[in-house]
Amino acid sequence: NHISTLYDSEGKKHSTPSELGNLASSYFQNLFNTLPGKIHPVTDTLDCKISQLDNDQLIKPLSKDEIRIALFQMHKDKAPGPDGFNPGFYKREDILSSCNSWLEAGVLPPHINDAVIALIPKCPNPSNMKELRPIALCNVIYKILSKALANRLKPLLHKGLRQGDPLSPYLFILGMEGLSSLIHKAELLGNLQGIQISRGAPKLHHLMFADDVFLFFQATEKETKEVSSILETFKIASGQAINFDKSKVFLNRHAPLAIRNMLSNILHVHSCETAGKYLGLPSMIGHNKNDVFRYIKERIWKKLQSWSHKSLSKAGKETLIKSVLQALPSYAMSVFMIPPRTIDEIEKLLNAFWWGANSNTHKGIKWMRWDKLTIPKPEGGLGFKNLSVFNLAMLGKQAWRLLTNPNSLISKIYRAKYYPDDNFLNAPLGHNPNYTWKSLWSTQHLLKNGTRWRLGNGNSILVWGEPWIKYNLMSNDKLNWNADLINSIFDLDTSNHILNIPILNPHREDKCIWNWNPSGSYTVRSAYKGYLQHSLCLGHLCTPGPWETIWNLRIPHKIKHFIWRVLHILPTRPNLQKKGISCPSTCFRCDIDIENTWHTFFSCPSAKLCWQGSKFHSRIMKLINSSDGVFNLISHILQCWAPQDVAEISLILWSMWHSQNALHWNNTPWNQNEIILRASSMLHDWTTANRAISAQHSKPPPRQRWSPPSKGSFKCNIATYSFPVEGLTGIGICIRDHQGAFIRARSTTTKGSMEPHVGKAFAFLHAINWTHNQNLENIIFETDCKRIPPISSITFLLTHLNLVASLTNVSLLWQTLQTLM
């Protein structure tokens, strides 16, 4: 945390405190110096995009609620600024009037805008100011003003950076809009041609990512000078100058040297043939994909080396693998399909780390293949990520955007090049595709399995070709299914499924929804889980057993791992021999029978003495005499015994294994009394500690009762009931005011016996429609179904009724069924 030496731009060394302070001060003064500039050449090109209503909202005085929201968005113990106070100090009424008066005057009091600057190294051993990143610690008053103004801008500026000072990113976006308008003006005048990926694709002139700008233009002297002129005009107007040290001109590798030199001389930047990495990802992929992505494996290997000397339990290793190691490739996996060989090498590293490898000389014994460890815990595995499937799920999120957002820039470009007359699901790979498209295209089978169509007008649907139902199977009024026609086409089971689908509005557009998520939205989690369950054949890998019971036990996590190993594979002597370890096969304790798992814990004389000293002796002996193996015996205990007894049995098994290892490695005598005492003491200590933690952090749940709405509002309670035999779903609606007085009620039935959450969603839709027709406003809708998506995600229900514009102050609550009575 100490800077001893820095060099200035001329290479002069500075090492005393005063020299370092002057160097830093002059560097930032030169960097942030402002000069009078002409802004009219930029502002004259800007179009008016803010309505008068939006402008009135932006410039109105700050309200008390806005100040409070801005203040409470900051953690009360955040680092203080130069005034020495953190956000927890500022909770007084006079802040509101002060903030408003400063904003109206346009002048802040002295020192309010002061900041303490901390310098964070960008690289090991920084030698100059450019290698240090400044982090400003501002006064809380400034942060309140900044956050309040940013909250005003947020509804109008939906994109931007979300780090550091909340206002600066929005100001940067507004400033860069000037550069964008200058480029568009040059395009309209024909001074810039841009580039076009393929016929029919939109022309690209510039792309902006965070604080970086990519400019695309023809490699001619005319366009190069036009770009230079635009950058100079923008610099004079905004003060934002190009960073020549970080900027490059990228040309085709076949470009003549004369053109390269011309571009470099006009723009004053170096040319290059490869863009290297951008935002941590390779910008160009060559033929050898494994070399390109080797850095991921190397990062994981470095992490493992830093942990290799530490003694970690299985529970600790599981946490590190899932939270750290398997997260490292995620960023690259969201854009590229990682080569199978690279993934295989990464999984070998993870498997070796899990089974005990801690150096190049100690490789450990890999007791189980990695693909078995990636099986979900309820199916008998450990729930580690299958990296290939996870890669597919991550890429699927990008492909889903191509499918559901066809008007985005990237969708237009890919559609023009690869599927101009179709959608992503039916797109061909194409001739000589780039690697990014190959990666996205590889997710087609995932999306086809998980995608369904939400029926609208049916214009996008092929009735026999995709998983959907078309409106030509409905009655003439489009309000009911044509049951006779459906029964004549489909089998009985399929017909019943179709007839149970609720009919909404036939005038809306068809829309793709994600079938593996109740909300209909694509998530990486649902895609990964769905692909494992529906697409991969895991039957030959899964082992039926009490796995879910094991992981739900209230015992230390390392004991759960031990019980899991007892049921799978434990390093007993016969198992060690199978792995090539030279050792006797007889029991280390009695030297009579073969040391398998059954003998170790149940049939060895020393094990029987342990059970005789426990309170479970008679019950265990009955199981030993009637069971035909460890798996069945322990499975019976896990599934049939009381949870507290199961926990104690698990601790005794672990304590026996602990004593056997102590006997083998340290010659510690086997003591059955100590084994039982260790198990009971450990369980007691662990239970006591967890009970104390639970008492500190948990409160008894309050009794749920019907709560009235605020004065002037109504509460609409919704309930449903399914009648499977009759093929109907009943809907009940009751409206009460703030005093609990009955206002209106309605009951009805709809055709189709729906699943509970579907019925509740349909009832919610019916209630909105009915209350709207009753001319009631300020309504809170309350239901007893947790699985109805939040109102923000079921806007389509309101859209098809054309109610969005007319409904005001609508909210949705969940309550238990008992509170509605």
C-alpha positions in Angstrom: 0.0 0.0 0.0 3.0 2.3 -0.5 4.3 4.0 -3.7 8.0 4.5 -3.4 9.0 5.5 -6.9 7.3 6.7 -10.1 8.7 8.0 -13.4 7.2 10.9 -15.3 6.5 11.1 -19.1 10.2 12.0 -19.8 11.6 9.1 -17.8 12.7 11.1 -14.8 12.6 9.3 -11.4 10.5 10.7 -8.5 10.8 9.1 -5.1 10.4 11.7 -2.3 6.8 12.3 -0.9 6.7 15.9 -2.3 7.9 14.8 -5.7 5.4 12.0 -5.9 2.6 14.4 -4.8 3.5 17.0 -7.4 3.8 14.3 -10.1 0.3 13.0 -9.3 -1.2 16.5 -9.0 0.2 17.7 -12.4 -0.8 14.4 -14.1 -4.5 14.8 -13.0 -4.5 18.5 -13.8 -3.3 17.9 -17.3 -5.7 14.9 -17.7 -8.8 16.7 -16.5 -8.0 20.2 -17.7 -10.9 21.9 -19.6 -10.6 24.5 -22.3 -13.2 26.7 -23.8 -14.7 24.9 -26.8 -17.3 25.4 -29.5 -20.2 23.0 -28.9 -22.5 24.2 -31.7 -21.0 22.0 -34.4 -22.0 19.1 -32.3 -25.3 20.3 -30.8 -26.6 21.4 -34.2 -26.5 17.7 -35.4 -28.5 16.4 -32.4 -32.2 15.6 -32.8 -34.7 16.3 -30.1 -35.6 13.0 -28.5 -37.0 14.3 -25.1 -40.7 15.2 -25.0 -41.9 18.2 -23.1 -43.4 15.9 -20.4 -40.1 14.0 -20.0 -38.3 17.4 -19.7 -40.7 18.6 -17.1 -40.1 15.5 -15.0 -36.3 16.0 -15.3 -36.2 19.6 -14.2 -38.8 19.6 -11.4 -37.5 20.1 -7.9 -36.4 17.0 -6.0 -39.0 15.5 -3.7 -38.4 14.3 -0.2 -38.9 10.7 -1.4 -36.2 11.1 -4.1 -33.7 12.3 -1.6 -34.6 9.5 0.8 -34.3 6.8 -2.0 -31.0 8.2 -3.1 -29.7 8.2 0.4 -30.9 4.7 1.3 -29.4 3.3 -1.9 -26.1 3.7 -0.2 -25.0 1.3 2.5 -24.8 3.2 5.8 -21.2 2.1 6.5 -19.8 3.0 3.0 -16.3 4.6 3.0 -16.6 8.3 4.0 -15.3 11.2 1.9 -13.1 14.1 2.9 -15.8 15.3 5.4 -15.3 12.0 7.4 -19.0 11.1 7.5 -20.6 8.0 6.1 -24.2 7.7 4.7 -25.5 6.6 8.1 -24.9 10.1 9.5 -27.1 11.9 6.9 -30.6 11.3 8.0 -32.0 14.7 8.7 -34.8 16.8 7.2 -32.7 19.8 6.4 -30.8 17.8 3.7 -33.8 18.0 1.4 -34.1 21.8 1.3 -30.3 22.2 1.0 -30.0 19.8 -2.0 -32.9 21.6 -3.8 -31.5 25.0 -3.2 -28.0 24.0 -4.5 -29.5 22.4 -7.6 -31.7 25.4 -8.4 -28.8 27.8 -8.0 -26.5 25.6 -10.0 -23.7 26.2 -7.5 -22.4 23.8 -4.8 -20.9 25.1 -1.5 -17.1 25.0 -1.3 -15.6 21.6 -0.7 -18.8 19.6 -1.2 -17.4 18.4 -4.5 -14.0 17.5 -3.0 -12.9 13.9 -3.1 -10.1 11.7 -1.7 -8.4 9.8 -4.5 -7.1 6.3 -3.9 -4.7 4.9 -6.6 -5.2 1.3 -7.5 -2.5 -0.5 -9.4 -3.5 -1.8 -12.9 -0.5 -4.1 -13.0 2.1 -5.5 -10.6 4.8 -2.9 -9.6 3.4 0.2 -11.4 6.2 2.6 -12.5 4.2 5.6 -13.8 0.8 7.3 -13.3 -0.7 5.7 -16.3 -0.4 2.3 -14.5 -2.5 3.5 -11.6 -6.3 3.7 -11.6 -7.8 6.6 -9.6 -10.8 5.8 -7.3 -12.5 8.8 -5.9 -14.1 8.8 -2.4 -16.7 11.6 -2.6 -18.6 13.4 0.1 -22.0 11.8 0.9 -23.9 15.1 0.1 -22.5 14.9 -3.5 -23.4 11.2 -3.7 -27.0 12.0 -2.8 -27.3 14.7 -5.5 -25.6 12.4 -8.0 -27.8 9.4 -7.3 -31.0 11.5 -7.3 -30.1 13.0 -10.7 -29.1 9.5 -12.0 -32.5 8.1 -10.8 -34.2 10.8 -12.8 -32.2 9.9 -16.0 -32.5 6.1 -15.6 -36.0 5.8 -17.1 -34.8 7.6 -20.3 -31.4 6.0 -20.6 -31.8 2.3 -20.3 -28.2 1.3 -21.1 -24.9 2.3 -19.7 -22.2 1.4 -17.1 -23.3 0.4 -13.7 -20.2 1.1 -11.6 -18.6 3.9 -9.7 -20.4 7.3 -9.6 -24.0 6.7 -10.8 -24.2 10.0 -12.7 -21.0 10.0 -14.6 -21.9 7.1 -16.9 -25.1 8.8 -18.0 -23.2 12.1 -18.6 -20.7 10.0 -20.7 -23.6 8.5 -22.7 -25.1 11.9 -23.4 -21.7 13.2 -24.4 -21.0 10.3 -26.8 -24.4 10.9 -28.4 -22.7 14.0 -29.9 -20.0 11.8 -31.5 -22.6 9.5 -32.8 -24.6 12.3 -34.4 -21.4 13.7 -36.1 -20.8 10.3 -37.6 -24.5 10.0 -38.8 -24.2 13.4 -40.4 -21.1 12.4 -42.3 -22.9 9.3 -43.4 -25.9 11.3 -44.7 -23.5 13.6 -46.6 -21.8 10.6 -48.2 -18.4 11.3 -46.5 -18.4 7.9 -44.7 -19.4 4.6 -46.2 -19.0 2.3 -43.3 -18.9 -1.5 -43.8 -21.5 -4.1 -44.6 -21.1 -7.7 -43.4 -23.3 -9.1 -46.2 -26.0 -8.1 -48.6 -29.1 -6.8 -46.8 -27.2 -6.3 -43.5 -27.2 -2.8 -41.9 -24.1 -0.7 -42.5 -21.8 -0.3 -39.5 -20.1 3.0 -38.9 -19.4 2.8 -35.2 -20.0 0.7 -32.1 -19.7 1.8 -28.5 -18.9 -0.5 -25.6 -18.5 1.1 -22.2 -15.9 3.9 -22.8 -14.5 2.4 -26.0 -15.5 3.3 -29.6 -15.1 1.2 -32.7 -15.1 3.2 -36.0 -15.6 1.5 -39.3 -14.7 3.2 -42.6 -13.1 2.6 -45.9 -9.3 2.7 -46.0 -9.1 5.8 -48.2 -7.5 9.1 -47.6 -10.8 10.9 -47.9 -12.6 8.9 -45.3 -9.6 8.8 -43.0 -9.4 12.6 -43.0 -13.2 12.7 -42.4 -12.8 10.5 -39.3 -9.9 12.6 -38.1 -12.0 15.8 -38.5 -14.9 14.3 -36.6 -12.7 13.3 -33.7 -11.2 16.8 -33.6 -14.6 18.5 -33.7 -15.8 16.3 -30.9 -12.7 16.9 -28.9 -13.1 20.7 -29.1 -16.7 20.6 -28.2 -16.6 18.0 -25.3 -13.0 17.9 -24.1 -12.9 14.2 -24.7 -9.6 13.4 -26.6 -8.5 10.2 -28.1 -6.0 8.2 -26.2 -3.3 7.5 -28.8 -1.5 5.1 -26.6 -4.5 2.7 -26.4 -5.9 3.2 -29.9 -5.1 1.1 -32.9 -6.0 0.9 -36.6 -6.9 -2.6 -37.7 -6.7 -3.5 -41.4 -7.0 -6.7 -43.4 -3.7 -8.5 -43.4 -3.5 -8.1 -47.2 -3.6 -4.2 -47.0 -0.6 -2.6 -48.7 2.0 -1.0 -46.5 1.4 2.4 -48.1 -2.2 2.4 -47.0 -1.2 1.4 -43.4 1.3 4.2 -43.2 -1.2 6.7 -44.6 -3.8 5.8 -42.0 -1.3 5.9 -39.1 0.0 9.3 -40.1 -3.4 10.9 -40.5 -4.9 9.4 -37.3 -1.6 9.4 -35.3 -2.1 5.8 -34.1 -0.3 2.5 -34.9 -1.7 -0.1 -37.2 -2.0 -3.8 -36.4 -3.1 -7.0 -38.1 -4.7 -8.6 -35.1 -6.8 -6.9 -32.4 -5.7 -9.3 -29.7 -8.0 -9.5 -26.7 -10.9 -7.1 -26.0 -12.7 -7.0 -22.7 -10.8 -10.2 -21.7 -11.9 -12.2 -24.7 -10.0 -13.1 -28.0 -11.3 -10.8 -30.8 -10.1 -13.2 -33.5 -10.2 -17.0 -33.5 -7.7 -18.9 -35.6 -7.5 -22.5 -36.6 -6.1 -23.8 -33.3 -8.9 -23.2 -30.9 -7.2 -25.0 -28.1 -4.3 -22.5 -28.1 -6.7 -19.6 -28.1 -8.6 -20.8 -25.0 -5.6 -22.3 -23.2 -5.5 -19.2 -20.9 -8.7 -20.5 -19.2 -7.0 -23.7 -18.2 -3.9 -21.8 -17.1 -6.0 -19.6 -14.8 -7.6 -22.6 -13.2 -4.2 -24.3 -12.8 -2.8 -21.2 -11.0 -5.7 -21.2 -8.6 -5.2 -24.8 -7.8 -1.5 -24.3 -7.2 -2.3 -21.6 -4.7 -4.6 -24.0 -2.8 -2.5 -27.2 -3.1 -0.7 -26.7 0.2 -3.9 -26.1 2.1 -5.7 -28.9 4.0 -9.3 -28.7 2.7 -12.3 -30.9 3.6 -14.5 -32.3 0.9 -17.1 -29.7 1.8 -14.5 -26.9 1.4 -13.3 -28.3 -1.9 -16.9 -28.5 -3.2 -17.4 -24.9 -2.4 -14.2 -23.8 -4.1 -14.9 -25.9 -7.2 -18.5 -24.7 -7.6 -18.0 -21.0 -6.6 -14.6 -20.2 -7.9 -13.1 -22.7 -10.4 -16.2 -23.5 -12.4 -17.0 -19.8 -12.6 -13.7 -18.9 -14.3 -14.7 -20.1 -17.8 -18.2 -18.6 -17.6 -17.4 -15.3 -19.3 -15.8 -16.9 -22.3 -18.5 -19.6 -22.4 -21.2 -16.9 -22.9 -19.7 -16.0 -26.3 -17.7 -19.0 -27.6 -18.1 -22.7 -27.6 -15.0 -23.9 -25.8 -13.2 -26.8 -27.7 -14.0 -30.2 -26.3 -10.3 -30.9 -25.7 -9.9 -27.8 -23.6 -13.0 -28.7 -21.5 -11.7 -32.2 -21.0 -8.4 -30.9 -19.7 -10.2 -28.5 -17.3 -12.4 -31.3 -16.0 -9.4 -33.5 -15.5 -7.8 -30.7 -13.4 -11.0 -30.4 -11.3 -11.3 -34.1 -10.9 -7.7 -34.4 -9.7 -8.2 -31.6 -7.2 -11.4 -33.1 -5.9 -9.8 -36.5 -5.3 -6.8 -35.2 -3.5 -4.1 -34.2 -6.0 -2.0 -31.4 -4.5 1.2 -31.4 -6.5 2.9 -32.7 -9.6 4.2 -35.7 -7.6 1.0 -36.5 -5.7 -1.7 -37.2 -8.3 -4.3 -38.7 -5.9 -6.6 -41.6 -6.6 -9.6 -40.7 -8.9 -12.3 -42.9 -7.4 -15.0 -41.8 -9.8 -15.3 -40.4 -13.3 -16.1 -36.7 -13.6 -19.2 -37.3 -15.6 -20.7 -39.2 -12.6 -19.8 -36.3 -10.2 -21.7 -33.9 -12.5 -25.0 -35.8 -11.9 -27.4 -33.7 -9.8 -27.2 -34.5 -6.1 -30.8 -35.9 -5.9 -29.8 -38.4 -8.6 -26.6 -39.7 -6.8 -23.9 -37.3 -8.0 -22.4 -34.2 -6.4 -23.9 -31.6 -8.7 -20.7 -30.3 -10.2 -21.3 -28.5 -13.6 -21.0 -30.5 -16.8 -19.0 -27.8 -18.5 -20.0 -28.8 -22.0 -23.7 -28.5 -21.1 -23.1 -25.3 -19.1 -21.3 -23.8 -22.1 -24.3 -24.7 -24.3 -26.7 -23.1 -21.8 -24.6 -19.9 -21.6 -24.5 -19.6 -25.4 -28.2 -20.4 -25.5 -28.9 -17.1 -23.7 -27.3 -15.2 -26.6 -29.1 -17.3 -29.2 -32.4 -16.7 -27.4 -31.9 -13.0 -27.9 -31.5 -13.6 -31.6 -34.7 -15.5 -31.6 -36.8 -13.2 -29.5 -35.4 -9.8 -30.3 -35.1 -9.8 -34.1 -34.9 -6.0 -34.3 -31.6 -5.8 -32.4 -28.5 -4.8 -34.4 -26.8 -8.2 -33.9 -30.0 -10.1 -34.9 -30.2 -8.0 -38.1 -26.6 -8.7 -39.0 -26.8 -12.5 -38.5 -30.2 -12.8 -40.1 -29.0 -11.0 -43.2 -25.9 -13.3 -43.5 -27.2 -16.7 -42.4 -31.0 -16.9 -42.4 -32.6 -14.0 -44.4 -35.9 -15.8 -45.0 -36.3 -17.8 -41.7 -35.7 -17.6 -38.0 -32.7 -18.8 -35.9 -34.2 -22.2 -35.1 -34.1 -23.2 -38.8 -31.0 -21.3 -39.8 -28.3 -23.3 -41.7 -24.7 -23.2 -40.6 -23.8 -21.5 -43.8 -20.6 -21.4 -46.0 -17.4 -20.5 -44.2 -19.0 -19.2 -41.0 -17.1 -17.4 -38.3 -16.5 -19.1 -35.0 -19.0 -17.0 -33.0 -21.8 -18.0 -35.4 -20.7 -21.6 -35.2 -20.9 -21.4 -31.4 -24.4 -19.8 -31.4 -25.6 -22.2 -34.1 -24.6 -25.2 -31.9 -27.4 -24.3 -29.5 -30.2 -24.9 -32.0 -31.0 -28.4 -30.6 -31.1 -26.9 -27.1 -33.5 -24.2 -28.1 -35.7 -26.4 -30.2 -36.2 -28.8 -27.2 -37.0 -26.0 -24.8 -38.9 -23.5 -26.9 -42.6 -23.4 -27.3 -44.9 -20.9 -29.0 -47.3 -18.7 -27.1 -50.2 -18.8 -29.5 -51.4 -15.5 -30.9 -52.8 -15.1 -34.4 -51.1 -18.3 -35.6 -49.4 -16.6 -38.6 -45.9 -17.8 -37.6 -46.9 -21.4 -36.8 -46.8 -24.6 -38.8 -49.3 -26.9 -37.1 -47.5 -30.2 -37.9 -43.9 -28.9 -37.7 -43.5 -27.4 -34.3 -44.7 -27.9 -30.6 -47.7 -25.6 -30.6 -51.4 -25.5 -31.3 -52.9 -23.4 -34.1 -56.1 -21.4 -34.1 -57.7 -23.3 -37.0 -58.5 -25.9 -34.3 -60.9 -23.5 -32.7 -64.5 -22.7 -33.1 -65.6 -19.9 -35.5 -65.8 -17.4 -32.6 -62.2 -18.2 -31.6 -63.4 -18.4 -28.0 -63.5 -22.2 -27.6 -61.7 -25.2 -29.0 -63.4 -27.2 -31.8 -63.7 -30.4 -29.7 -65.1 -32.5 -32.4 -62.3 -31.6 -34.9 -59.6 -32.1 -32.2 -60.9 -35.5 -31.2 -61.1 -36.6 -34.8 -57.4 -35.7 -35.5 -55.6 -36.6 -32.2 -55.6 -39.4 -29.8 -57.5 -39.1 -26.5 -54.5 -38.1 -24.3 -53.4 -35.4 -26.8 -56.9 -34.1 -27.3 -57.4 -33.7 -23.5 -54.1 -31.7 -23.3 -55.3 -29.4 -26.0 -58.7 -28.9 -24.6 -57.3 -28.0 -21.2 -55.2 -25.1 -22.7 -56.9 -21.8 -21.8 -57.8 -19.6 -24.8 -56.7 -16.0 -24.7 -56.7 -13.3 -27.4 -56.4 -14.4 -31.1 -55.4 -11.0 -32.2 -51.9 -10.8 -30.6 -48.7 -11.9 -32.3 -47.2 -15.4 -31.8 -44.3 -15.3 -29.3 -41.6 -17.8 -28.4 -41.5 -18.7 -24.7 -39.1 -20.9 -22.8 -40.9 -24.0 -21.7 -38.4 -25.1 -19.0 -39.1 -22.0 -16.9 -42.5 -21.2 -15.4 -42.1 -17.5 -16.2 -41.5 -18.3 -19.9 -38.1 -16.5 -19.9 -34.8 -18.1 -20.8 -32.4 -18.5 -17.9 -29.1 -20.3 -17.9 -30.1 -22.3 -14.8 -33.3 -23.6 -16.4 -31.6 -24.4 -19.7 -28.8 -26.3 -18.0 -31.2 -28.3 -15.8 -33.7 -28.9 -18.6 -31.0 -30.1 -21.0 -29.7 -32.6 -18.4 -33.2 -33.9 -17.7 -34.7 -33.9 -21.1 -31.9 -34.2 -23.6 -29.1 -36.2 -22.0 -29.5 -39.9 -21.3 -28.4 -40.0 -17.6 -30.2 -43.2 -16.8 -27.0 -45.3 -17.1 -25.1 -42.9 -14.8 -27.8 -42.4 -12.1 -28.1 -44.8 -9.2 -31.4 -44.9 -7.4 -31.0 -44.2 -3.7 -31.7 -42.0 -0.7 -29.5 -39.2 -2.1 -31.8 -36.3 -1.4 -32.3 -37.5 2.2 -28.5 -37.4 2.7 -28.1 -33.8 1.6 -31.1 -32.7 3.7 -29.6 -34.2 6.9 -29.0 -31.7 9.7 -25.3 -32.7 10.2 -22.0 -31.1 9.2 -21.5 -31.0 5.5 -18.3 -33.1 5.6 -20.3 -36.0 7.2 -22.8 -35.8 4.4 -20.0 -36.3 1.9 -18.7 -39.2 4.0 -22.1 -41.0 3.9 -22.3 -40.3 0.2 -18.9 -42.0 -0.2 -19.9 -44.9 2.0 -22.8 -45.6 -0.4 -20.6 -45.1 -3.5 -17.0 -46.0 -3.0 -14.8 -45.9 0.1 -11.0 -46.5 0.1 -11.1 -49.9 1.7 -8.3 -52.3 1.0 -10.0 -54.3 -1.8 -10.9 -51.0 -3.5 -7.3 -49.8 -3.1 -6.1 -53.0 -4.8 -8.4 -52.3 -7.7 -6.7 -48.9 -8.1 -3.3 -50.6 -8.2 -2.3 -50.0 -4.6 -0.3 -52.9 -3.2 -1.8 -53.8 0.2 -3.4 -56.9 2.0 -7.1 -57.4 1.5 -7.8 -58.5 5.0 -9.1 -56.1 7.7 -6.5 -54.0 9.4 -8.2 -54.4 12.8 -9.0 -58.1 13.0 -6.9 -59.5 10.1 -9.6 -62.2 9.6 -12.1 -61.2 6.9 -11.8 -59.1 3.7 -12.0 -55.4 4.6 -15.0 -54.3 2.5 -17.4 -51.6 3.6 -19.8 -54.1 5.2 -17.1 -55.6 7.3 -15.6 -52.2 8.3 -18.8 -50.9 9.8 -20.9 -53.9 10.7 -19.4 -57.3 10.8 -15.9 -56.7 12.2 -15.8 -57.7 15.9 -14.5 -54.3 16.8 -17.4 -52.6 14.9 -19.9 -54.8 16.7 -18.4 -53.7 20.0 -19.1 -50.1 19.0 -22.7 -50.8 18.2 -23.1 -52.7 21.5 -22.0 -49.5 23.3 -24.5 -47.4 21.5 -28.2 -46.9 22.1 -29.0 -48.4 18.7 -27.5 -51.9 19.4 -30.7 -54.0 19.1 -32.1 -52.1 16.1 -28.8 -52.2 14.2 -28.3 -55.9 14.9 -31.7 -56.7 13.5 -30.8 -54.8 10.3 -27.4 -56.5 10.1 -29.1 -59.9 10.3 -31.8 -59.0 7.7 -30.0 -56.8 5.2 -28.0 -58.0 2.3 -25.5 -55.1 2.0 -24.4 -51.7 3.2 -26.4 -49.8 0.6 -29.7 -51.3 1.6 -29.0 -51.1 5.3 -28.0 -47.4 5.3 -30.8 -46.6 2.8 -33.3 -48.2 5.2 -32.0 -46.1 8.1 -32.0 -42.9 6.1 -35.6 -43.4 4.9 -37.3 -45.0 7.9 -35.6 -43.8 11.1 -36.2 -40.5 12.9 -34.0 -37.6 11.6 -32.2 -37.3 15.0 -31.3 -41.0 15.0 -30.1 -40.8 11.4 -27.9 -37.9 12.3 -26.3 -39.8 15.2 -25.8 -43.0 13.2 -24.1 -40.9 10.5 -21.7 -39.4 13.1 -21.0 -42.9 14.5 -20.1 -44.2 11.1 -17.8 -41.3 10.5 -16.2 -41.6 13.9 -15.5 -45.3 13.3 -13.8 -44.4 10.0 -11.8 -41.6 11.7 -10.6 -44.1 14.4 -9.6 -46.7 11.7 -7.4 -44.1 10.0 -5.9 -43.0 13.3 -5.1 -46.7 14.0 -3.6 -47.2 10.6 -1.5 -44.0 10.3 -0.7 -43.2 14.0 -1.1 -46.5 15.8 -3.8 -44.9 18.0 -5.6 -47.7 19.8 -9.2 -48.5 18.7 -11.5 -47.5 21.6 -15.2 -48.1 21.0 -16.2 -45.9 23.9 -14.3 -43.0 22.5 -15.9 -43.5 19.1 -19.4 -43.2 20.5 -18.5 -40.3 22.7 -16.8 -38.4 19.8 -19.9 -38.9 17.6 -22.4 -37.7 20.3 -20.2 -34.8 21.4 -19.8 -33.6 17.8 -23.5 -33.8 17.1 -24.3 -32.0 20.3 -21.8 -29.2 19.6 -22.9 -28.8 16.0 -26.6 -28.8 16.9 -26.1 -26.3 19.7 -24.1 -23.9 17.5 -26.7 -24.0 14.8 -29.5 -23.5 17.2 -27.8 -20.4 18.6 -27.2 -19.0 15.1 -30.8 -19.7 14.1 -32.0 -17.9 17.3 -30.0 -14.8 16.3 -31.1 -14.6 12.7 -34.7 -16.0 12.7 -37.9 -14.7 14.0 -41.1 -16.7 14.4 -43.3 -16.2 11.3 -46.2 -13.8 12.0 -49.6 -15.3 11.8 -51.0 -14.6 8.4 -54.3 -12.7 8.3 -56.2 -10.8 5.7 -54.9 -7.2 5.8 -57.1 -4.4 4.5 -55.8 -2.0 1.8 -55.1 1.6 2.4 -57.9 4.1 2.4 -59.3 4.8 -1.0 -58.1 1.4 -2.4 -59.8 -2.0 -2.8 -58.4 -5.5 -2.4 -59.5 -8.2 -4.8 -58.9 -11.7 -3.5 -58.8 -14.5 -6.1 -59.3 -18.3 -5.6 -59.6 -21.2 -8.0 -60.6 -24.9 -7.8 -60.1 -27.6 -10.3 -62.8 -30.1 -11.3 -60.8 -32.9 -13.2 -63.8 -35.1 -13.8 -65.9 -32.4 -15.3 -63.0 -30.8 -17.1 -63.6 -27.4 -15.5 -61.8 -24.8 -13.4 -63.8 -22.7 -11.0 -62.9 -19.1 -10.3 -63.9 -17.0 -7.3 -63.4 -13.3 -6.9 -64.2 -11.1 -3.8 -63.6 -7.3 -3.5 -63.4 -5.5 -0.2 -62.6 -1.9 0.8 -60.2 -0.6 3.5 -62.6 -1.4 6.3 -63.1 -5.0 5.1 -66.6 -4.2 3.9 -67.9 -6.4 1.0 -68.1 -4.5 -2.3 -68.6 -7.1 -5.1 -68.1 -10.8 -5.8 -68.2 -13.1 -8.7 -67.9 -16.8 -9.4 -67.6 -18.6 -12.7 -66.1 -21.6 -14.4 -64.0 -22.0 -17.5 -63.4 -25.1 -19.6 -60.3 -27.1 -19.0 -58.9 -28.6 -15.8 -55.7 -26.6 -15.4 -52.6 -26.9 -13.2 -52.9 -24.8 -10.1 -50.5 -22.0 -11.2 -52.0 -21.9 -14.7 -55.5 -21.7 -13.2 -54.4 -18.8 -10.9 -52.8 -16.9 -13.7 -56.0 -17.3 -15.8 -58.1 -16.3 -12.8 -55.9 -13.2 -12.3 -56.5 -12.3 -16.0 -60.3 -12.8 -15.6 -60.3 -10.7 -12.4 -58.5 -7.8 -14.1 -60.9 -7.9 -17.0 -63.9 -8.0 -14.7 -62.8 -5.3 -12.3 -61.9 -3.0 -15.3 -65.5 -3.4 -16.6 -66.8 -2.5 -13.1 -64.9 0.9 -13.3 -62.9 0.2 -10.2 -59.4 1.7 -9.7 -56.6 1.5 -7.1 -57.0 -2.3 -6.8 -54.6 -4.7 -5.0 -55.0 -8.2 -6.4 -54.2 -10.9 -3.8 -53.9 -14.7 -4.5 -52.7 -17.8 -2.8 -50.4 -19.1 -5.5 -46.7 -18.3 -5.3 -46.0 -19.5 -8.8 -47.8 -16.7 -10.6 -45.0 -14.5 -12.1 -44.6 -10.9 -10.9 -46.8 -8.4 -12.7 -43.8 -7.1 -14.6 -43.4 -10.5 -16.3 -47.0 -11.1 -17.2 -47.5 -7.8 -19.1 -48.6 -9.9 -22.1 -51.8 -10.8 -20.2 -52.7 -7.2 -19.9 -51.5 -6.3 -23.4 -53.9 -8.7 -25.1 -56.8 -7.1 -23.2 -55.7 -3.6 -24.2 -55.9 -2.7 -20.5 -52.4 -1.4 -19.9 -53.2 2.2 -20.7 -56.4 2.3 -18.7 -55.4 0.4 -15.5 -53.9 2.5 -12.7 -52.2 1.5 -9.5 -52.4 -2.2 -10.0 -50.4 -4.5 -7.7 -50.2 -8.2 -7.0 -49.8 -9.9 -3.6 -49.5 -13.5 -2.5 -51.1 -14.8 0.6 -51.8 -18.2 2.0 -55.2 -19.7 1.3 -56.3 -19.6 5.0 -56.0 -15.8 5.1 -58.5 -15.4 2.3 -61.3 -17.0 4.3 
